[in-house]
Amino acid sequence: MVLTDQEFIRIVNYVKNRYGIDLSQKKILISGRLGNYLLRGGYQSYGEYIREVEGDPNGKEAANLINVLTTNHTYFMREFVHFEFLQKVVLPWIKGKEGKRNKDVRIWSAASSTGEEPYTIEMVLKDFFSLDAGWDTQILATDISTRVLQKAKSGVYLTEQIEPLPDTWKRRYFKMRGAEEYQVNEEIRKEIVFRQFNLMDDIPFKGLFHVVFLRNVMIYFDDETKRKLLQRIYNHLDAGGYLFVGTTESIDRTAAAFQYIQPSIYRKIS
Ligand SMILES: C[S@@+](CC[C@H](N)C(=O)[O-])C[C@H]1O[C@@H](n2cnc3c(N)ncnc32)[C@H](O)[C@@H]1O
């Protein structure tokens, strides 16, 4: 099936306007991934498919489109420096701040993909607060793709995927399921609230976050989309709250008044 320039531009514009993702340099990716999906679905052309997506009022086909086109690469302990910083700097700050109040930790993994990121965060929290009763360590994990959220909720991973984790965590927080699979145990899974959320939209979540992980997702957004998103996140951070972006990313500090702490770590001035 041939992807004409016109069809390509229509798909690029649709995805850009709705999800902020810039695929203008990704013709091969689109034809590779979407081509297979269209053949399986019995479509005759990309044009026929785009018309269906654009005309679908409840957005079901748009969700399938985004499931096919997003890049969801992630792994446990990715960018370890953030988890170390969380444990050594951020959690002691939260403990000092909330310990005498409601013992509430508010963390958002804002492009959580298949779950490795929020589960790693939760394991750090469980370890940190293990001797300290009464803390609510439930965290929020969101992504635009329903496909990855479903996988994340199941908490099932191959043996090789949990390899980067320390052995104590593997023993404590996973149970074996067959020869090659492990599942995150209930104690950790019940602490993660997974929700579909488009980062282009207004943030509907109540309360201010202590920490937002916004890692390896802004690479797909243009400067204006990034600027608006960073401002919305700034407004939803607690005073003194932290923002982590991917270690190869940086933010334009004129976008919002974030204080630079070290590469890929920023803070809302308290
Ligand atoms: C490369 S993964 C990053 C996963 C994890 N944060 C990490 O650093 O390992 C990027 C994720 O961003 C999600 N994403 C892309 N555009 C989005 C949008 N507009 N709103 C929410 N999530 C989006 C994708 O579905 C994908 O799962």
The ligand as an SDF file (V2000), in Angstrom:
LIG
                    3D

 27 29  0  0  0  0  0  0  0  0999 V2000
    9.6580    6.6490   25.1960 C   0  0  0  0  0  0  0  0  0  0  0  0
    8.2720    6.4670   26.2720 S   0  0  0  0  0  0  0  0  0  0  0  0
    8.9580    7.0610   27.7920 C   0  0  0  0  0  0  0  0  0  0  0  0
    8.6320    6.1660   28.9680 C   0  0  0  0  0  0  0  0  0  0  0  0
    9.2600    6.5700   30.2990 C   0  0  0  0  0  0  0  0  0  0  0  0
    8.8520    7.8840   30.7180 N   0  0  0  0  0  0  0  0  0  0  0  0
   10.7650    6.5000   30.2320 C   0  0  0  0  0  0  0  0  0  0  0  0
   11.4330    7.5250   30.2450 O   0  0  0  0  0  0  0  0  0  0  0  0
   11.3030    5.3910   30.1540 O   0  0  0  0  0  0  0  0  0  0  0  0
    7.2430    7.8350   25.7510 C   0  0  0  0  0  0  0  0  0  0  0  0
    5.7740    7.6610   26.1270 C   0  0  0  0  0  0  0  0  0  0  0  0
    5.1020    8.8970   25.9370 O   0  0  0  0  0  0  0  0  0  0  0  0
    3.7760    8.6170   25.5310 C   0  0  0  0  0  0  0  0  0  0  0  0
    3.1970    9.8210   24.8860 N   0  0  0  0  0  0  0  0  0  0  0  0
    3.4720   10.3440   23.6680 C   0  0  0  0  0  0  0  0  0  0  0  0
    2.7160   11.4180   23.4250 N   0  0  0  0  0  0  0  0  0  0  0  0
    1.9170   11.6020   24.5190 C   0  0  0  0  0  0  0  0  0  0  0  0
    0.9070   12.5400   24.8580 C   0  0  0  0  0  0  0  0  0  0  0  0
    0.5330   13.5120   24.0290 N   0  0  0  0  0  0  0  0  0  0  0  0
    0.3130   12.4090   26.0640 N   0  0  0  0  0  0  0  0  0  0  0  0
    0.6750   11.4270   26.9190 C   0  0  0  0  0  0  0  0  0  0  0  0
    1.6160   10.4940   26.6430 N   0  0  0  0  0  0  0  0  0  0  0  0
    2.2350   10.5810   25.4530 C   0  0  0  0  0  0  0  0  0  0  0  0
    3.9250    7.4380   24.5910 C   0  0  0  0  0  0  0  0  0  0  0  0
    2.7150    6.7160   24.4550 O   0  0  0  0  0  0  0  0  0  0  0  0
    5.0430    6.6310   25.2720 C   0  0  0  0  0  0  0  0  0  0  0  0
    4.5340    5.5810   26.0690 O   0  0  0  0  0  0  0  0  0  0  0  0
  1  2  1  0
  2  3  1  0
  2 10  1  0
  3  4  1  0
  4  5  1  0
  5  6  1  0
  5  7  1  0
  7  8  2  0
  7  9  1  0
 10 11  1  0
 11 12  1  0
 11 26  1  0
 12 13  1  0
 13 14  1  0
 13 24  1  0
 14 15  1  0
 14 23  1  0
 15 16  2  0
 16 17  1  0
 17 18  1  0
 17 23  2  0
 18 19  1  0
 18 20  2  0
 20 21  1  0
 21 22  2  0
 22 23  1  0
 24 25  1  0
 24 26  1  0
 26 27  1  0
M  CHG  2   2   1   9  -1
M  END
$$$$
